[in-house]
Amino acid sequence: MPSANAWLDFERPVAQVKALFFDVDLAVRGKIHRGIRLRWLPRAESGERRLRRYLRVLDKRVVEEVVIERGPDDTWVERFVEGPNAGTRFVGHFEEEAPVLTRVRLEAWVGPNGFAQGLGKLSPMGLEKAMKRVLGEYKLALQGYEPGHARGAVMTALSTATKWMPAMRALDETHRRQAVAVLLEVAWSIASVDEAPDEAERDAMRAMVAALWHTTIDAAVEERMVRAAVEGVKKHGTPARFVGLGQKLAAIGFAELGIEIAVLLAEVSHGLDASELDALRTLALAAGLPEDALTDAIHRIDLALSGGEPLSRMSTFV
């Protein structure tokens, strides 16, 4: 039997509510849980993707690792795998009450050490209240939610890139078009290292194009660029592909801008994988940038997407 239960009704179709709960990037970048910050950890060799969970209650801090995954019968499962709550899991069930009404039932299966929330173990009633608060946070996050969109501080992450725009505008039309083409090629390629770009990466790309060049990409043109990027990585292999792209960045004189754009696209969906980091290193080296420049870009963009230092902007709750 679960240690506690809670439920809440969402005035949306069940598919949209499920999309919200499984959109872990939203929880990471959007900071939807009060007092909690989540950050992606590198993917394990097994393919498992853990999150580091930072919790602050008053002046106490708890750091642990969790996995959010799809369970049997399309349930939402959050497993606590490292830290004081190891062994605990929350299981969410989605029940269609009406075409536009979904009830989410949340169960807590507590690990051997009980479930602590910074100030000590919670009683069954306290655990139920904590679960209701989590459901309420998801309901609040549902307002204006569109599945697949790269929510979070994407525009903030792009803010430093605008400093290169005067230099780009100073180019003649031919060279400006060449520079933009190379930058877009780099961005789509880094998003295609492991597989075709997902919707969050595409959404971030559209936001980037709008912010930097005040234009939009036609859907058909976007598909052609994505196919070309995927085929280029597949044909040449990641190392050779990104050596060539780094050399192109150096040739157009916008290596730093290219690296920032590439880091943003790599970070915006699920954080950096080892393969993406290797590609970024190859790209930076071929573009003539030192390792420190890449490290700095990764640090700044990661902080921007996650809203600042993981514990510096946390709300406090009791």
Helices and strands as residue ranges (DSSP letters): E 4-10, H 14-22, H 24-30, E 36-40, E 51-57, E 60-70, G 72-74, E 76-82, E 89-98, E 101-109, H 124-141, H 154-158, G 159-164, H 165-169, H 173-190, H 199-213, H 219-236, H 238-252, H 255-267, H 274-287, H 291-306
